């Protein structure tokens, strides 16, 4: 129900201030015209020696910063007024959920679901996909005992890091009303564009269903051998009703509906095909990790001065081309009504292709200034992004 914002925030501050009642507090999402320093803040009570404190975990999407505070040092009102759109307060006797709309209105939902407090300080880091999952055994990441093989640690880490980006992104999109809450009748529709051997496709399927988010997943890859390989695994694991694969191109595949689109390391302009396809199908959440960037590299012939100081060096020119490509992709998505960010997918010592474009459709009008910035940058460098020929601006 709609509540005056000041009253809703005051009630939230009051609840958080009673450490004997709270189990967990999560601040996420971004209000219009606000830019919180952190992507997500989690607060929970912990017991240190004989004293209960607030453990605050501030996450910027790549790294967590943890501190343990007394109530006097916990800046509750500062956190609540930092610009977060979603405030979730889980208590032992129920839940207080506050969502702040684009118009600045407060929508409050409360329930009476009881839960326990967990006051442990050093919680074991939770794996989003257990090493014993049958899928990991089937593809050889885990051994028969459910232990990650030393030679496959990097692949398992890639799977886990991807899920740690996917999980809060879906949660935030649902909480903010950008994604409809999935149900058995209307499951979340996730499409992996250029799925290859489908490690991340199947991992997403397994994780989302394990946390009771009804999901139907489709993996797209043009190679028939990928279809055969992936379908064999899905059939063997008994997943074929909610996990399917198609041997089709990214640009012209036959899937008609999509809520979440992922494309990880699709080569060169195949990434643009994935973005354009996702936008055309009305996808609400995009997670795109580009691969090689040849298209703009070949277009950068003469650099605007004084940029020749950089582009005279081949390696620097190549990296600059990469950054231009992904920045322009993100800007095009912004012009189409998406809130976009470019984040680190995984540490560069695991893969050099470690950037990810994360985009959530909000329908916001970026204004003519953003379009002009895009045009100015293209004109300055004498380039035309491949994506601009696939999406009408």
C-alpha angles and dihedrals in degrees: 000000000000115000132175105272096231091052092048092050092046090052090049091051091049093052094046090049091064101076092181090067107039125090100174140347123201125189114189144144125049129262119226112276092010128108111194114201092232131046094221137005123199122191126187138156118259132182115233111184102312098335131085115221138174113259109208119195114190114193126193093187094265106047138023122225114200131194134166116221143179118235090257090059096042107099096209098166092045090056094045093050096043092098106268115154097201125051117180120185116185114193135180090254101038149312133288112197122184124186120184113208129217088263091055095253121146118232111192127193124181133184137177100230107143124219140169129252117244107206097176111133103202102045115186110251106259117233111222091208114032117230088235093061108130090232093060090049092048094053093044100249090116128037124234091275092057096254121136110249112240091233091055099047092107092052091048091049090052090052093048094046091049091052090048088059096040097048100057092037091059092041092051093045092052094045091050092049094245090117124040113241106261121241137177088262093046108026123186108271111218123180124192109204112207094007098175109183089355100233092144093036093059092037090057090048093050095045098046093049091046090059091047099254104142104230139177112199128196123190118203123199127149095218115096090209090060090052092052093046096047096042090051091055093046091049093047092051093046094242101123096110093063102021123058138165133209130194097223139121120266094237098047106030120143100235109121103187132046134168099172124026124191128184118175120189098340104170121257113307092006083083088057089050089054094049093046092048092049092050091048090053093049096247111184097202128036126187108184124175106184124212126198119359110209101142101071092033090068092046095056099090103141121024122216110246134292089019092083085082085073104030094054085078112072097213093048091047090052093051092045089053089052091052093047091050096052095040091053091047089053091047092051089052089050089053088054093056102270126132102228137196134173110218139169111269097193136343113287092238088069097045132355089217094072107139122103131192110217115192130177120189111235100156091234116160106235094200132230093286092068091050090050092050089054093049093046093053093049092048093047092057097033093236139134116202115228089231091062089065092052100045126049111231 
